[in-house]
Amino acid sequence: MQEEFVDIVTQADEVIGSCSKVEAHQKGLLHRTVIAEIIRPNGDWVLVQQASDRQDAGQFVSPVGGHVSSGESEDNALKREAFEECGLDGDVTFKLIGKKIFNREVNGKKENHYFILYEIYTDAELVINHESVGFETFSKAELKKQLQEDPKKFGDAFLFVVREFYRDLLSV
């Protein structure tokens, strides 16, 4: 398998270099990742449950998430990841929601990610890959209830996305 390279960015999202993804995680260097929430036409959210070898094992997370390769556009990275992780072809309808820095140490890695968050709007059938064991669809009301009653059901990165971009899901 070929080593993946990522662009290293400043907090203002300016590229200042590149290195392997492994090195970026070893040193905690800030680099871009795309994240996407899949929203059904009726407003339901689709989340995936992470496989046991993933950083949020057994927890529900955003269905699309992955690194932007060095020199790759954010939109192209989103389309690639949507296909790799959910089987969605490159013709998906999506909208940029925003960007925030997410930093944590997990499984011996220093994840210092510049999250680029999108919403994907589709009713297509999803095909999960090896990173997930299944998916679940939540109405917005059910998701809000689950986040309030059982937040440990959800991975740290998804909880960060909710806190930063979807605060209405946390309000009582």
Residue pairs with C-beta under 8 A, 6 or more apart in sequence:
3 20
3 21
3 22
4 20
4 21
4 67
4 69
5 18
5 19
5 20
5 21
5 69
5 70
6 18
6 19
6 20
6 21
6 24
6 31
6 32
6 67
6 68
6 69
6 70
7 15
7 17
7 18
7 31
7 32
7 68
7 70
7 71
8 15
8 16
8 17
8 18
8 19
8 24
8 29
8 30
8 31
9 15
9 16
9 30
9 31
9 32
9 114
10 16
10 30
11 30
11 101
13 32
13 99
13 114
18 70
18 71
19 29
21 31
21 67
23 29
24 31
24 112
25 109
25 110
25 111
26 109
26 110
27 110
28 103
28 110
28 111
28 112
29 112
30 101
30 112
30 113
30 114
31 67
31 68
31 112
31 113
31 114
32 67
32 68
32 74
32 77
32 113
32 114
32 116
33 65
33 66
33 67
33 68
33 113
33 114
33 115
33 116
34 64
34 65
34 66
34 68
34 74
34 77
34 78
34 81
34 116
34 118
35 62
35 64
35 65
35 115
35 116
35 117
35 118
35 157
35 161
36 62
36 63
36 64
36 65
36 78
36 81
36 82
36 94
36 117
36 118
36 119
36 120
37 45
37 62
37 63
37 97
37 117
37 118
37 119
37 120
37 161
38 45
38 46
38 63
38 64
38 86
38 119
38 120
38 122
38 126
39 45
39 46
39 119
39 120
39 121
40 46
40 121
40 122
40 123
40 137
41 121
41 123
43 139
43 140
44 137
44 138
44 139
44 140
45 137
45 138
45 139
45 140
45 143
46 63
46 126
46 135
46 136
46 137
46 138
47 60
47 61
47 62
47 63
47 135
47 136
47 138
47 154
47 158
48 60
48 61
48 62
48 63
48 85
48 86
48 128
48 131
48 132
48 134
48 135
49 58
49 59
49 60
49 61
49 132
49 133
49 134
49 135
49 136
50 56
50 57
50 58
50 59
50 60
50 61
50 131
50 132
50 133
50 155
51 57
51 130
51 131
51 132
51 133
52 58
52 133
54 131
54 132
55 106
55 107
55 109
55 111
55 155
55 157
56 155
56 156
56 157
56 158
59 152
59 153
59 154
59 155
59 158
60 136
60 153
60 154
60 155
60 158
61 154
61 155
61 157
61 158
62 157
62 158
62 161
63 85
63 86
63 126
63 132
63 135
64 78
64 81
64 82
64 85
64 86
64 118
64 120
65 81
65 85
65 157
66 77
66 80
66 81
66 84
66 85
67 77
68 74
68 77
68 116
69 77
72 80
74 96
74 116
75 94
78 94
78 116
78 118
78 120
79 90
79 92
82 88
82 92
82 94
82 120
83 89
83 90
84 129
85 128
85 129
85 131
85 132
86 126
86 127
86 128
86 129
87 124
87 125
87 126
87 127
87 128
88 120
88 122
88 124
88 126
92 120
92 121
92 122
93 120
93 121
93 122
94 118
94 119
94 120
94 121
95 118
95 119
95 121
96 116
96 117
96 118
97 117
97 118
97 119
97 165
98 117
98 164
98 165
99 114
99 115
99 116
99 117
100 114
100 115
100 117
100 160
100 164
100 165
101 112
101 113
101 114
101 115
102 111
102 113
102 115
102 157
102 160
103 110
103 111
103 112
103 113
104 111
104 156
104 157
105 111
106 156
115 157
115 160
115 161
117 161
117 165
126 135
128 134
128 135
138 146
140 169
143 169
144 168
144 169
144 170
144 171
146 153
146 154
147 154
147 159
147 162
147 169
147 170
148 170
148 172
151 159
154 162
162 169
162 170
163 170
